[in-house]
Amino acid sequence: MLAAIAAHLVSLAVFVLIFHFLKPFVWFALSSAPYEANAKQLNPDSIEWLVIQVGNFLTWLIAGLAAARWAAAPYDKRAVYVLCIILLAPPLFTSTPETNSILRQAIWWLGSPLGLLIGAGWYESMQKTRLSLMQGPTYKVPNDA
């Protein structure tokens, strides 16, 4: 679980640095106007809010990959499930985005836990595929009796 949290923090720091570095350039390319920083809370119906939510999902996806990779020898799914439950708690105590879009509400509520679960499941499926490729094909020989 510590590997997942560490991977999330590192990937989040990288995402924030890249996002804040590229935001003025992308803004200018799309609107042909200089970027103006907005000190207010982001509008949940804006593209910028959605990009931040996608970045949050991707950082938790990386955390899920790390949790599955550096877990104990037999991959223990309980740590991932406990972390998902922990991730579902903060939205209960904070204000929800003021939007009528059910999709954006779902992204806000479920982005982090789903990213973690998908990342862990993805790594587990990659490991199963790798093991099956290492074993080689198995052929059944019919009995000649």
N, C-alpha and C positions, 0 to 999 in steps of 0.2 A: 504494500500500500504506500510505503514511503517512496518507492521508485515512481509510482504514478503521480504522486503529489510533486515530487522534484521535477519530473518530466513536464508536468503541466506548467509549473512556474517558469521553467526555462523556455519552453515553447511560447508561453504567454509573453514573456519579456521580448523574445525575438519578434513575435507578431506585433506588439505595440511599437517597437522601434521601426519596423518596416512600414506599418500603417501610418504612423505620424510623419515619417520621412516622405512617403509617396503621396499622401493625401493632398497636399497643395498642387502637385503636378497633375494628378488625375482630375482634380476639381477644375483646374484651368483647361485641361484638354476637353472636358465634357461641357463646360459652360462658357468658355472663352472669357471668363472674368476672374480676377484675382481671388484667392481663397480668403475668406473672412472667418476667423475663429469664432465659434459660438459658445459663449459662456453658460448659456442656459442648458437645461437637460435636453438631450436629443429627442426629436419627435420620433415615436416608434413607427410611424408610417414612412420614414425617410429611408433612402437607400443606404446612407451612412450607418444608421442603426442596424440595418439588416447585415451589412458587411461585418460589423462588430460581432453580431450574434453568430455568423458563420465562422469567424475567427475563433470565437469561444468554443464552438463545436469542434473545430479542427484541433485546438489545443487539448481538449479532453479526449479526442480520438487518439492523439499521440500518447496521452497519459494511459489510456487503455492498452495500447500496444506495449508500453513500458511495464505496466502492471503484470501483464501476461508473460512478458519476456523474463523479468527478473523475479518472478514469484518462486516459491519453493519448488523443489524438483517435480512432484506431481502438482500441476497447476491448480492452485486453490482458488476457486471462484468466489468463496465467501468474502474475501477481502474486497473484490470488485463490487459485490452486492451491498456490502456495508457502506462503501464509499458512495454508491448510487443513492442509498437511503439518506446519507448525510447531505448529498447534493440536492435532494428534494426538499430539505428543511428550510433553507434560507428564503426561497420564494414565499413561504407561508408568513414570514415576518417582515417582508418589504412590500412596498407598493408595486402593484402590477402596472405594466405599460398601459397608458391610456389610448387604446386603440380598439376599434370594433372588429378587427380582423382576427378570426379564430386561429388562422394559421400563424400569425405573429405571436399570439398569446401562447400557442403550443410550442413555438420555437423558443420563447423565453423560459417557459416552464421546463421543457424536456430536453433542450439542447445539450446541456452538460451531462446528465445521466445517460442519454442515448449515445453521445459521443464516446463515453467511457465504455459502455457495453459493446458497441460496434467495434471499437478498437481492440478490446480483449477478444471478442469473437473472431475478428479478422485474423489476429495473430494465431489463435488456436487452430483455425482452419488452414492457415499456411503451414503450421507444424504438422498437421495430419496429412496434408498433401505431400510435404517433404518426406515424411516417413513412408508413405505409400510408394513414392517414387524410388526411395532407397531400397525397398524390399523387392521391387521388380514385379513383373506380372506373374500371376498364378494361373496355371492351366489345370484343368481337370481332365484326366485321362479316363476314357470310358473303360469299363471292365469288359474283357473279352470272353467272359464265361458263358 
